[in-house]
Amino acid sequence: MATLQALLFDVDGTLADTEKDGHRVAFNLAFEKAGLDWNWDEALYGELLAVTGGKERIRFYLEKFNTDFEKPENFDDFVKGLHASKTDFYTKLLAEGAIPLRPGVERLINEARANNMRMAVVTTTTPANVTALLESTLGADSESWFEVIAAGDIVPAKKPAPDIYDWALEQMNLKPEEAIAFEDSANGIKSSIAAKVKTIITINDYTQEDDFSDADLVLDHMGEADQAFNVLAGENHGHSFLDLDLVKKVHAE
C-alpha cells in the first residue's frame, strides 16, 4: 500500500460554505450592477450547481431557466464581464469576514503543516477566489502552504472530469494512490474517483442528497474536539473528529 503523501482540498462547500451565502449573493450583486433583473434564489442556485464553473453556470442558466433573454452579439465578453464583476463582489464579502471556514478545516490544515504533509488546492473556482478565501480565513501567507493551486481554467474540462486532479498530481509528481481528496459534491467525487484518488466527503445543504457511494468516508463536517462529526457512511475508527491519524487510516483501507 502506498504511503499517504498529500492532501488535496476542494474549496467551495468543502473548506467553507461559500455557495449559498457567498457566490450566490455575489452573482446577484453583479446582475444588479449590470442592470439585469435576474435573481438566483437558494432553490434555483441549488439547480445551477449541477454545472461547475461560474461562467459555465451563467450559460446554463440562460439555456435552461431564462431562455427568453436576448443574448448580446459579444456574448462571450458579456459572460466574462459578469463573472469578473461577481468575483469582485465575492472577494469583498470574504474581506468582510462573511464566509468562515467549516468546522475542523483550519485544525486539519494546521496539523498537516505541523507534520510536513504536502497539500494542494484542486477546484473549479478562480484563482482569485481561492486567494481571497485563504487569506481572509487562514492569513496573508496561507496560499504558500499549498504546493499547488489547481484552479479555474487551468484545464479545459472542469469537474466532473478528472483533468484538474490529473494536472495537480502531475505537478506534484505523485501517483493517485499517494494522495487523498476532500470533496463535498457529486461532481467533485466523480472527478477525484475518475482520477483514482481516494476521497473523503463532507456534505453541505446543497449536496446532502448527492450519490457518495464511491466515497471512502462521508461526514456532515470534519468536526472538532468539542463538536463531533456525524458519520453518514464509512468507518471512523473510533474518532469523533477528522484528524491526520483518521485520514491516514481511511487512506490505508
N, C-alpha and C positions, 0 to 999 in steps of 0.2 A: 504494500500500500504506500502510495506517495505521501510524503510529509507535507502538511499544510504550510504554504509559504506566503500567501497573500489573501487579504480580504477585499472583495470587490463590491462597492456600495452603489446601488441606485440612489437617486436623490429624491425626486418628487413622490411623496407618500411614504417613502422609506425612512429618510433622515428626518423629514418634517412633514406635517400635514399641509403641504403647500398648495394643493389643488383647490379646495373649496374656498379658503379664506385668503389665498394668495393669487395664483394665476387667474382664477375665475374673476375675482374682483378687478385685477389689473386689465384683463381683457375688456370688461365693461367700461372701465375708465377710458381706455383707448378708443372704444367705439364712440363714447360720448364726446371725446375731444375731436374726433373726426366728423362729428355731426351725423352719426348714424343712429337709428332708433333701435338697434339691436340690443337685446339684454339676455344674457345667459344665466338663467336661474340655476339653482342647485340640481334640480332634476334633469334639466336639459344638459348641463355640463357633465353629469354622470354618463349620458349617452355619447357625448362628444369625446369622452375619454377612451372610447373604443379605438380612436386613432391617436397615435403618438406623434409628437412634434406640434408646436404652436401654429406654424404656417399651414401645415397639413390639416390641422383642426379647423382653421378658418375656411379652407377649401371644402372640407367635409360638411361643415355647417351650411354653406351655400348650395352644395349639391343635394343635400338631403332635407334640410329644415327651412331654408329660405330661398326657394327656387325662383321666386319672382324678382329677386334682386337683379338689377341690370348691371352686369359687370362692366367696369370701365375698360377702355382699349388697352391701357397699360396695367392689366390685371395683376401680373406678377409683381410689378413695382408697388401696386396698391396693397397687396398682401404683405409684402416685405415691410412697407411703411407702417401698416397697422401693427405688425408683430414687433417692430422696433419700438414703437410707442408703448405697447404693452410691456415690453421688457423694462423700459424706463420707469413705468409706474410700479412694476413688481419690485425692482431694486429699491425704490423709495419705501415701499411697505416693509421690506426687510430691514432697511436702515432705521426705521422707526421701532424695530423690535416686535413687529406684529406677528411674526411667524417663528415660534420657538422650535427647538429640536424635540423629537418624540422621546418618550421615556427610555432611558438606557443607552441612547445613541452616543452621547458625549462620554459617558463612562466607558463604553466598549472601545471607542476610538482612542481614548487616553490609555486604556490598558494595553491595547495593541501597540501603541507608540512605545510605552514603557518596556514592552517585550520585544522590541525591534521587529515586529510583524509588518511586512510590506502591505501597503494599502493603495487602492485606486478608486476613482470615481468612474462609473460606467452608466451613462444616462443619455436620454434623448433631448434634454433641455439644453439651452445655450450655455456656452462657457461663462458668459456674463452673469447668468442666473446662479450658476454653481459658485462663482467667486463671491457674489453678494450674499448668498446663504451662509457659506462657510465663514466669511469674515464677520458677519453680523451675529453669529452664534458661537463660534469657536475662537475668534480672534483674528487679528490682522495678518498673521503669518501662517494661518492654518492651511491654506491651499498647498503650501510647501510640504505638508505632512504626507500628501498623497503623491506617490511616484508618477502616476499617470492620471490625467484628467481626460477621459474619453467622453466627449460631449458634443451635442449639436449635430452639425452636418459633416462631421469628420469622416463619416462613411455615408454613402448614398442611401442604403437601405436601413431604416431605423427599426427598433424593436416592433414586432416580434422576430424580425430577422436576427440571426446570431452575429451579424457582422461587427457590431460595436464591441462585443465580448471578444471575438476573434482578434480584433485590432488591438485591444488592451493587452490581451495575453501575449500577442506578438511583440508589442513594445516592451513588455516586462520580461520577455524571453522565458515564459512559463508554459508548462503544459496545463491543460484544463484540470487535470486531477490534482494539481498543486495549489488550486485556489478554491474559494467558496464565495458564492454570491449572496447578497442580501437584496431582496426584491419585495414588492407589495402587490403586484398586479398580474393578471393573466398574460398580458403582452410581455411583461418583464420576465416571467418564468419561462415562457415559450422561447425567449431569446437566450437566456442562460442555459437552459436544458439543451437547446439545439447546439450550443457551443460546448456541451458536455461538461458543464460546471455544476457541481452540487449547489443546492440553493436552500436558504432559509427565508421563509416568508413572514413578514409582519403585516397583517391585513389593516385596512382602514375602512371608513364608512362606505367609500365608493367601490371597494374591491372585496368586501366580505362574502359576496356570493360567487366570486370567481372560482374556476376549477384549479385547485392546487394539488391535485392528486400526484403530480410528479415531484412535489417538494420533499425535502428531507426532514423539515420541521416547519410547522405552521403555528404562529403565535399571534396574540392580539397586539402585543408590543414587546420590546426587548426586556422591559422590567427593570426594577431597581431593588435594592436590598429590602426596602420598606414598601415596595409596590410590585407584588408578584405578578408575573405574566399568567395568562391562561393558555394552556396547550390545546390547540384545535386539531392537530394531527402530528404524529411522530413521537419520538422518545425524548424526554427531557432529562433523563439520567439523574433524577432526584434534585435537579436545580430549580430554583424559583425565579431566577433572572438569567439573562443571556450574558455570560462572561466568556472569556477566551477559552477557558477549560471546556465549557459546554460546546463551544464552536468546534473545537478540536475533536471532541467525542463524536459530534454529528458528522464531521468530515471523515472520520475514520470508519464509520459504519459501512 
